[in-house]
Amino acid sequence: MDYGVEIKKVDKQGRIILPSDWRKEELKDNDEVFIIKEKGVLKIIPKKKPDLTKYFDSVDLGVDFIEEWEEFEREFHEIP
């Protein structure tokens, strides 16, 4: 995909056509984007679902092993 500036025509209803290589790379199976309006600028950002699995091993609960989940929850949520 080439990055840079493209000039596009805006039709009478305010529509533009997003570059096909950008759609294939950034949108993939999604058809929603965020449009951010600022003075003199529109930003189009693809709406993507975050991959939460990359954070699974980054949380340290301060225990090595959890035998009884309900007991762990009680102790974890206790106010010190």
Secondary structure, DSSP 8 states (H G I E B T S, - for coil): ---S-------TTS-----HHHIIIIITT---EEEEEETTEEEEEE-----GGGGGGG---S-S--S-HHHHHHHHH---
